Every structure is written in C-alpha cells, then in structure tokens.
Amino acid sequence: MGTRGEIYVRNPTSTVELWRHYDTYPDYMVPYFKLFAQYAAWCVGNQRHWLTYPEDVAAMLIAFDYEIHVGDMFGPSPPDMRPRGRINDFEKVWILDIPALNEVEDIVWRVRGFDHRYGSDEKAMRNAIRKGQDRLLSKYLKKTVDFEIRPENSGGCKLCGYPGPLIITENPAMCVYCALRLRRSDDFVRAEIQRVFRVLPLISDKPVRKKEI
C-alpha cells in the first residue's frame, strides 16, 4: 500500500485539489515542497504573479512530480501527482497556501501537513478547506507539519539555473536540457553525457517498482 494523500493548493479565492498515491509522509514531502518552491520560481522567471495562482502552481507541481519520476526511473512514467477528481482514498492531507492574486512584493507560501482522523467526515473536511474554515479542521485532521517557504531560485544548472530533479552532472551542475543542447559543440559536455549513459540504467528488462509503504 502507498501512503496516499490529498494536496490542496489554495489562495483566498480558489482551491485546486490534487492527490498522490505514494510517499505523502512528512519526511518525504517537506523537502519535496522546498525543492518545488525553487523549481516554481525558476519556471515563472520574472512573471512572479503566477506564483499566486492556484491553477498555475498546481500545474507546475504536476510537472515537477513528472520530472522526479523521469529522473528516478529514466523511462516513461506518469507523474504521481494528479487531480483528485472523485478519488476518496487518503491517509495524509497537505495544504499549500499561497498569497492573494498578484501580491508579489514578498511571496511566502505556507505548507501544513496533517494526519487524517479515520472515521471523520471527508466531505465536511474538504468543504472546510475550500471555504478557508481552518478552525474546523481539528475535527478531521491532526496537524504534523507547519512551515513557510519563499519560492526563490537559489541556483542549479550552471547555464540556465534550472534547480529541479533533472540535474545530471554535479561539477559543474548541469541539467539534461542544457546537456542535450550542447552535446554537439562541447567536448566536455559530450564526455559527461557518455559517462552518464554508461552508468545509469536507461534500459531494463524488468519493470522498476517503487518501494511500497
């Protein structure tokens, strides 16, 4: 069984509901959200108002999750983060609160993680989250994590600044995108790509299975 969880991305006027099958416990999700904040800042560049739109942040979160899967498996794999729809199977709840639309002076995201209280009313819980009635959440959830992050790119790929999961060399840091762009014109980059291709299991006869929790 995976550690299933619901993820809510919201600002004061809108909420997007997502779901993960695996790894929604705090030891995984806390660094996950911190790295995602850097990734999202890189994605939007100087258009930082996008960091205040739940729909855009949720879309970037799905894209980020896909890149993690590509980096882990080096093969076709769907992202584990997806729209919740009618899925009603979860153990953890995460709420990512972002500022009101276009409040870009000092963008701060608040992240909270919860354990679901089994037997409580899931519909009432979701309705309280959507309406921002957080004072009611203790009926349904037990808070385990509460922290703030500023979505800023602290650096990654030497050439483009990409800070996400697809960094393939460390010294200098270089992402797969820049490596592929430069592979024909830079002997060092070409050598690094060849080295990575030799040591990483790009093709396997056996399917790669995630560790079940």
Contacts in CASP RR format, 6 or more apart in sequence:
PFRMAT RR
TARGET T0000
AUTHOR 0000-0000-0000
METHOD contacts of the structure
MODEL  1
MGTRGEIYVRNPTSTVELWRHYDTYPDYMVPYFKLFAQYAAWCVGNQRHW
LTYPEDVAAMLIAFDYEIHVGDMFGPSPPDMRPRGRINDFEKVWILDIPA
LNEVEDIVWRVRGFDHRYGSDEKAMRNAIRKGQDRLLSKYLKKTVDFEIR
PENSGGCKLCGYPGPLIITENPAMCVYCALRLRRSDDFVRAEIQRVFRVL
PLISDKPVRKKEI
1 212 0 8 1.000
1 213 0 8 1.000
2 21 0 8 1.000
2 22 0 8 1.000
2 23 0 8 1.000
2 212 0 8 1.000
2 213 0 8 1.000
3 22 0 8 1.000
3 23 0 8 1.000
3 24 0 8 1.000
3 25 0 8 1.000
3 91 0 8 1.000
3 92 0 8 1.000
3 213 0 8 1.000
4 19 0 8 1.000
4 20 0 8 1.000
4 21 0 8 1.000
4 22 0 8 1.000
4 24 0 8 1.000
4 89 0 8 1.000
4 90 0 8 1.000
4 91 0 8 1.000
4 92 0 8 1.000
5 19 0 8 1.000
5 20 0 8 1.000
5 24 0 8 1.000
5 90 0 8 1.000
5 91 0 8 1.000
5 92 0 8 1.000
5 93 0 8 1.000
5 94 0 8 1.000
6 17 0 8 1.000
6 18 0 8 1.000
6 19 0 8 1.000
6 84 0 8 1.000
6 90 0 8 1.000
6 92 0 8 1.000
6 93 0 8 1.000
6 94 0 8 1.000
7 17 0 8 1.000
7 18 0 8 1.000
7 19 0 8 1.000
7 20 0 8 1.000
7 24 0 8 1.000
7 61 0 8 1.000
7 81 0 8 1.000
7 93 0 8 1.000
7 94 0 8 1.000
7 95 0 8 1.000
7 96 0 8 1.000
8 15 0 8 1.000
8 16 0 8 1.000
8 17 0 8 1.000
8 18 0 8 1.000
8 93 0 8 1.000
8 94 0 8 1.000
8 95 0 8 1.000
8 96 0 8 1.000
8 129 0 8 1.000
9 15 0 8 1.000
9 16 0 8 1.000
9 18 0 8 1.000
9 54 0 8 1.000
9 57 0 8 1.000
9 58 0 8 1.000
9 61 0 8 1.000
9 96 0 8 1.000
9 98 0 8 1.000
10 16 0 8 1.000
10 54 0 8 1.000
10 95 0 8 1.000
10 96 0 8 1.000
10 97 0 8 1.000
10 98 0 8 1.000
10 129 0 8 1.000
10 130 0 8 1.000
10 132 0 8 1.000
11 52 0 8 1.000
11 53 0 8 1.000
11 54 0 8 1.000
11 97 0 8 1.000
11 98 0 8 1.000
11 99 0 8 1.000
11 100 0 8 1.000
11 101 0 8 1.000
12 100 0 8 1.000
13 100 0 8 1.000
13 101 0 8 1.000
14 53 0 8 1.000
14 54 0 8 1.000
14 55 0 8 1.000
15 54 0 8 1.000
15 129 0 8 1.000
15 130 0 8 1.000
16 54 0 8 1.000
16 55 0 8 1.000
16 57 0 8 1.000
16 58 0 8 1.000
16 83 0 8 1.000
17 83 0 8 1.000
17 84 0 8 1.000
17 85 0 8 1.000
17 126 0 8 1.000
18 58 0 8 1.000
18 61 0 8 1.000
18 62 0 8 1.000
18 81 0 8 1.000
18 82 0 8 1.000
18 83 0 8 1.000
18 84 0 8 1.000
19 81 0 8 1.000
19 82 0 8 1.000
19 83 0 8 1.000
19 84 0 8 1.000
19 85 0 8 1.000
19 87 0 8 1.000
19 90 0 8 1.000
20 65 0 8 1.000
20 80 0 8 1.000
20 81 0 8 1.000
20 82 0 8 1.000
21 80 0 8 1.000
22 80 0 8 1.000
22 210 0 8 1.000
22 212 0 8 1.000
22 213 0 8 1.000
23 29 0 8 1.000
23 80 0 8 1.000
23 213 0 8 1.000
24 90 0 8 1.000
24 91 0 8 1.000
24 92 0 8 1.000
24 94 0 8 1.000
25 92 0 8 1.000
25 213 0 8 1.000
26 113 0 8 1.000
26 144 0 8 1.000
26 145 0 8 1.000
29 92 0 8 1.000
29 94 0 8 1.000
29 113 0 8 1.000
29 145 0 8 1.000
30 111 0 8 1.000
30 145 0 8 1.000
30 147 0 8 1.000
33 94 0 8 1.000
33 96 0 8 1.000
33 109 0 8 1.000
33 111 0 8 1.000
33 149 0 8 1.000
34 149 0 8 1.000
35 64 0 8 1.000
35 163 0 8 1.000
35 164 0 8 1.000
35 165 0 8 1.000
36 60 0 8 1.000
36 61 0 8 1.000
36 64 0 8 1.000
37 109 0 8 1.000
37 149 0 8 1.000
37 150 0 8 1.000
37 151 0 8 1.000
37 152 0 8 1.000
38 151 0 8 1.000
38 152 0 8 1.000
38 153 0 8 1.000
38 154 0 8 1.000
38 155 0 8 1.000
38 163 0 8 1.000
38 164 0 8 1.000
39 60 0 8 1.000
39 64 0 8 1.000
39 67 0 8 1.000
39 163 0 8 1.000
39 164 0 8 1.000
40 51 0 8 1.000
40 57 0 8 1.000
40 60 0 8 1.000
40 61 0 8 1.000
40 64 0 8 1.000
40 151 0 8 1.000
41 48 0 8 1.000
41 51 0 8 1.000
41 151 0 8 1.000
41 152 0 8 1.000
41 153 0 8 1.000
42 153 0 8 1.000
42 161 0 8 1.000
42 162 0 8 1.000
42 163 0 8 1.000
42 164 0 8 1.000
43 50 0 8 1.000
43 60 0 8 1.000
43 63 0 8 1.000
44 50 0 8 1.000
44 51 0 8 1.000
44 56 0 8 1.000
45 153 0 8 1.000
48 104 0 8 1.000
48 107 0 8 1.000
49 101 0 8 1.000
49 102 0 8 1.000
49 104 0 8 1.000
50 56 0 8 1.000
50 57 0 8 1.000
51 57 0 8 1.000
51 98 0 8 1.000
51 104 0 8 1.000
51 107 0 8 1.000
51 109 0 8 1.000
51 151 0 8 1.000
52 98 0 8 1.000
52 99 0 8 1.000
52 100 0 8 1.000
52 101 0 8 1.000
52 102 0 8 1.000
52 103 0 8 1.000
52 104 0 8 1.000
52 107 0 8 1.000
53 98 0 8 1.000
53 101 0 8 1.000
54 98 0 8 1.000
57 96 0 8 1.000
57 98 0 8 1.000
61 81 0 8 1.000
62 79 0 8 1.000
62 81 0 8 1.000
62 82 0 8 1.000
63 79 0 8 1.000
64 81 0 8 1.000
64 164 0 8 1.000
64 165 0 8 1.000
65 79 0 8 1.000
65 80 0 8 1.000
65 81 0 8 1.000
66 77 0 8 1.000
66 78 0 8 1.000
66 79 0 8 1.000
67 164 0 8 1.000
67 165 0 8 1.000
67 166 0 8 1.000
68 79 0 8 1.000
68 165 0 8 1.000
69 77 0 8 1.000
69 78 0 8 1.000
69 79 0 8 1.000
69 80 0 8 1.000
70 77 0 8 1.000
70 165 0 8 1.000
70 166 0 8 1.000
71 165 0 8 1.000
71 166 0 8 1.000
72 165 0 8 1.000
73 208 0 8 1.000
74 200 0 8 1.000
74 201 0 8 1.000
74 202 0 8 1.000
75 202 0 8 1.000
88 122 0 8 1.000
90 116 0 8 1.000
91 115 0 8 1.000
91 116 0 8 1.000
92 113 0 8 1.000
92 114 0 8 1.000
92 115 0 8 1.000
92 116 0 8 1.000
93 113 0 8 1.000
93 114 0 8 1.000
93 115 0 8 1.000
93 116 0 8 1.000
93 125 0 8 1.000
93 129 0 8 1.000
93 141 0 8 1.000
94 111 0 8 1.000
94 112 0 8 1.000
94 113 0 8 1.000
94 114 0 8 1.000
95 110 0 8 1.000
95 111 0 8 1.000
95 112 0 8 1.000
95 113 0 8 1.000
95 114 0 8 1.000
95 129 0 8 1.000
96 109 0 8 1.000
96 110 0 8 1.000
96 111 0 8 1.000
97 109 0 8 1.000
97 110 0 8 1.000
97 111 0 8 1.000
97 112 0 8 1.000
98 107 0 8 1.000
98 109 0 8 1.000
99 107 0 8 1.000
99 108 0 8 1.000
106 150 0 8 1.000
107 150 0 8 1.000
107 151 0 8 1.000
108 148 0 8 1.000
108 149 0 8 1.000
108 150 0 8 1.000
109 148 0 8 1.000
109 149 0 8 1.000
109 150 0 8 1.000
109 151 0 8 1.000
110 146 0 8 1.000
110 147 0 8 1.000
110 148 0 8 1.000
111 145 0 8 1.000
111 146 0 8 1.000
111 147 0 8 1.000
111 148 0 8 1.000
111 149 0 8 1.000
112 143 0 8 1.000
112 145 0 8 1.000
112 146 0 8 1.000
113 143 0 8 1.000
113 144 0 8 1.000
113 145 0 8 1.000
113 146 0 8 1.000
114 137 0 8 1.000
114 141 0 8 1.000
114 142 0 8 1.000
114 143 0 8 1.000
114 144 0 8 1.000
115 141 0 8 1.000
115 142 0 8 1.000
115 144 0 8 1.000
116 125 0 8 1.000
116 140 0 8 1.000
116 141 0 8 1.000
117 139 0 8 1.000
117 140 0 8 1.000
117 141 0 8 1.000
117 142 0 8 1.000
120 139 0 8 1.000
120 140 0 8 1.000
120 141 0 8 1.000
121 139 0 8 1.000
121 140 0 8 1.000
122 140 0 8 1.000
124 136 0 8 1.000
124 139 0 8 1.000
124 140 0 8 1.000
125 137 0 8 1.000
125 139 0 8 1.000
125 140 0 8 1.000
125 141 0 8 1.000
127 133 0 8 1.000
128 134 0 8 1.000
128 136 0 8 1.000
128 137 0 8 1.000
128 140 0 8 1.000
129 137 0 8 1.000
137 143 0 8 1.000
153 161 0 8 1.000
153 163 0 8 1.000
154 163 0 8 1.000
155 161 0 8 1.000
155 163 0 8 1.000
156 162 0 8 1.000
156 163 0 8 1.000
156 164 0 8 1.000
156 167 0 8 1.000
156 173 0 8 1.000
156 175 0 8 1.000
157 163 0 8 1.000
157 167 0 8 1.000
157 173 0 8 1.000
157 174 0 8 1.000
157 175 0 8 1.000
157 177 0 8 1.000
157 178 0 8 1.000
158 172 0 8 1.000
158 173 0 8 1.000
158 174 0 8 1.000
158 178 0 8 1.000
159 174 0 8 1.000
159 175 0 8 1.000
159 178 0 8 1.000
159 182 0 8 1.000
160 175 0 8 1.000
160 177 0 8 1.000
160 178 0 8 1.000
161 175 0 8 1.000
162 175 0 8 1.000
162 177 0 8 1.000
162 178 0 8 1.000
164 175 0 8 1.000
166 175 0 8 1.000
166 176 0 8 1.000
166 177 0 8 1.000
167 173 0 8 1.000
167 174 0 8 1.000
167 175 0 8 1.000
167 176 0 8 1.000
168 174 0 8 1.000
168 175 0 8 1.000
168 176 0 8 1.000
168 179 0 8 1.000
168 192 0 8 1.000
168 193 0 8 1.000
168 196 0 8 1.000
169 179 0 8 1.000
169 192 0 8 1.000
169 196 0 8 1.000
174 189 0 8 1.000
174 192 0 8 1.000
178 189 0 8 1.000
179 189 0 8 1.000
179 192 0 8 1.000
179 193 0 8 1.000
180 193 0 8 1.000
182 189 0 8 1.000
183 189 0 8 1.000
183 190 0 8 1.000
183 193 0 8 1.000
184 190 0 8 1.000
END
